[in-house]
């Protein structure tokens, strides 16, 4: 398999989104960026190659926060792996869709990259 796994990054802060895209690319994956959940849903509906999403929880723009987006992705695209991050809140286990991993910001990049590799290998 020669193609890179595609990771959709949903982050409203442009510098954090850029940093996450660099992390994903350096890990050997292809990053796609969205600034809010609405843009992410549009991308997910138009592409069939996204294997993992990395989403922030707090996104003031758009109609969904990251937890609502994660739940929607789990319902509509169950094979897609999900990593949720936040610098403002720690969700309860009940708030996270089944199989979702959470990291508090600033997250340990090496741990997130290792988890991405693990999730994408298992998929």
N, C-alpha and C positions, 0 to 999 in steps of 0.2 A: 504494500500500500504506500504510494508515493505522496499522497496529499496530506496536508496538515489538518488536524482536528480544528474545527472552528469554535471559538469561544466568544459569546456575546457579552460585552461589558456594559452594564447599565449604571451610570454614575452621573449625578447632576453637576458636580464640580469638575470643570474642564481639566485642571491640573492633575487631580486624582484619577480622572478617566485616562488621561495620557500616560500617567505612571503605571496604571493597571495594564494598559495596552502594551506598554514596553515590557512589563513583567511577563505577560502572556506570550508575546512574540519571542522573548529571550528563552522561554520555556519550550519553544519549538511548536507553538500553536499559532493559528491565524486569528488575530483579534478583529472583532467587529464592534463598533461603538454606538451606544445610544445614550441620549441625555435624560430620558425619562421612560416610564413604563409604556406609555402610549407608542412612542417611537419603537421600543423593543417589540411590542406586539406586532406592529406593522412589519418589522424585519422578520420576525418569526413566521408570519403568515406568507411572506414572499420568498422565503428560503427553506430548503429542506436539508441543509447540511450543518446546522448548528447542533453541536453535541453537548455544550455546557453553557450555563449562564452564570455570571458573577455579578450580583446586584447589591447595591446599597439599599438600606431600608428607607431612610429619610430622603424623599425627593419631592420638594414642594410643587414642582410643575407636573402636569399630567393628572390623570384621574385615579391612579393607583400608587400606593407606596410599594416598596420592594417585597414586603411580605405578601401583599395581595397579588403582586406579579408572580411571585414564586408559586403561590397556590394555583393561579391560572395556568402557569406553565405545567405544573404537575398534572392538572386535569386534562389539558388539551394536547400536551406533548410529553407524555409520561417517560419516554426514554431519555429525555434531556436531563443531564446532571445539573444540580443547583448548589451554588455556594452563595450565602448571604453574608454581607458585612455591614457593620454600623459603628460609628464613633459616638452615637448618642444613646443607644439603648441595647439591652441584651434581651432578645426574645425568649419566651418560655418555650419549652419543648412542644407544647400544644400549638403554639403559633407557627411553628415551622412545618412545612409539608414533609411527609415521610421521606427519609433518605436525604434530607437537606443538611448541609454542613454550615455552621456559623462561625465567623471570626470577628472579634472586636477590632476596631481600628485604633491605632495603627496596627495592621495585621502583620504577622511574621511571613514575609514573602516566601521564604524557603518552605514553610509548612503549607502555605496555600498552593504553591507550585507542586509540592509532593502530593497533595490531595487531588489536584487536577490530574496529574499523571495516573494516580490510583483510580479515580473515577472514570477516566477515559479509557484506561486499559480494561476495566470491568464492563464497559458498555459494549 
